[in-house]
Amino acid sequence: GAVVSQHPSRVICKSGTSVKIECRSLDFQATTMFWYRQFPKQSLMLMATSNEGSKATYEQGVEKDKFLINHASLTLSTLTVTSAHPEDSSFYICSARPYNRGNEQFFGPGTRLTVL
Amino acid sequence: RKEVEQDPGPFNVPEGATVAFNCTYSNSASQSFFWYRQDCRKEPKLLMSVYSSGNEDGRFTAQLNRASQYISLLIRDSKLSDSATYLCAVQGYQKVTFGTGTKLQVIP
């Protein structure tokens, strides 16, 4: 149990386009999902915390108008990178916390975004 | 000072060796502590949670020292398959902060 999926796993897009990444908890309900970004040879950096039915909480330095997060249901959160630029190329990973399993988070497989 | 600090390594050890990683954290109010394993270009996978009393899972032992604000991971009898990056993670009220990871390479 506790499987999290992400789609797409890899995306290549042109500069200026928008990209949507989906994060789904497949066999549990997640009131909270997290979006992370990881640049090569660096750690996971939390971008935002997404709570079902409310606005996401963004970390300092993360532009909320550029990284749109929607958590419309207990099993789905989406991250849209708007007007993507080459510096947005990164590995984006979501995680989901089951509502009834304390602090444990389960990670999706990640989405590798390349902006040309 | 970074919230969570780790020695990036790499630690190159022979098969069968014992290796230990440390991780320090700055927020004394941190509530939960974890070690994750991350293989290249993959998502992190939870290795174990870390408790003050220490916990062991097979060849892996984790310890938490709240007074000194560090956590440790000990791997005994290293296997080639243990080669990966080990991330420590520290959780406050809701947010989890990861260290940059320590790379382990087990050599035949």
Interface residues (C-beta under 8 A of the other chain):
Chain A: T32 F34 Y36 Q42 S43 L44 M45 L46 T49 F91 I93 N103 E104 Q105 F106 F107 G108 P109 G110 R112
Chain B: Q31 S32 R41 K42 E43 P44 K45 L46 S49 L87 Q91 Q94 K95 V96 T97 F98 G99 T100 G101
